[in-house]
Amino acid sequence: MALYYCSLHTRLFSRRWQRWVPFSQATINEICGYYDLLRSTHKDASLLYVIAWACDQCAATLQTIARSQARQQESGE
């Protein structure tokens, strides 16, 4: 199972609640260590792994930057 994690905002995407929730980097590190242990004992163990992903806060920040740059270009700055 893939776990989508934003390290910039330390948030994990919850499949249960279908939203991003706060989640500590220390816990993600433990999960990654557990996954590495599984992989070392069984090569096909693809049970749990973490994927770096941009969260909704990242998307909102990028939208704000894009709007600001568009306004600057429109005003000729």
C-alpha positions in Angstrom: 0.0 0.0 0.0 1.3 3.4 -0.9 1.4 6.2 1.7 1.4 9.7 0.2 3.4 12.0 2.4 4.3 15.7 2.1 7.6 16.3 4.0 7.4 20.0 3.5 4.2 20.3 5.5 4.6 17.0 7.4 1.2 15.7 6.3 -0.1 12.3 5.2 -3.0 11.7 2.9 -5.7 9.8 4.8 -7.6 7.3 2.6 -10.2 7.0 5.4 -11.0 10.7 5.6 -10.0 11.5 2.0 -7.9 14.5 3.1 -4.4 15.5 4.3 -3.7 15.1 8.0 -0.8 16.1 10.2 1.7 13.2 10.5 5.2 13.3 12.1 8.4 12.8 10.1 9.6 10.5 12.9 6.6 8.1 12.3 7.3 8.2 8.5 10.9 7.3 9.2 9.7 4.3 11.3 7.4 3.1 8.5 10.3 3.4 6.0 12.5 1.4 8.3 9.8 -1.3 8.7 9.4 -1.4 4.9 13.2 -1.8 4.5 13.2 -4.7 7.1 10.3 -6.4 5.2 12.2 -6.0 1.9 15.4 -7.5 3.4 13.6 -10.6 4.5 11.2 -11.0 1.5 12.0 -9.5 -1.8 8.4 -9.3 -3.0 7.2 -7.5 0.2 5.5 -4.5 -1.3 3.1 -4.1 1.5 3.8 -0.6 2.7 5.9 2.2 1.1 6.0 6.0 1.3 5.7 8.2 -1.8 6.8 11.9 -1.6 3.8 13.9 -2.8 2.7 17.5 -2.8 -0.2 18.2 -0.5 -3.1 20.6 -0.8 -1.1 23.3 1.0 1.6 23.0 -1.6 -0.9 23.3 -4.4 -2.5 26.4 -2.8 1.0 28.0 -2.5 1.8 27.4 -6.2 -1.6 28.8 -7.3 -0.9 32.0 -5.2 2.5 32.4 -6.8 1.1 31.8 -10.3 -1.6 34.4 -9.8 0.9 36.9 -8.4 3.2 36.4 -11.4 0.3 36.7 -13.9 -0.8 40.0 -12.3 2.7 41.3 -12.5 2.9 40.4 -16.2 -0.4 42.1 -16.9 0.7 45.3 -15.2 4.0 45.3 -17.1 6.3 44.9 -14.2 
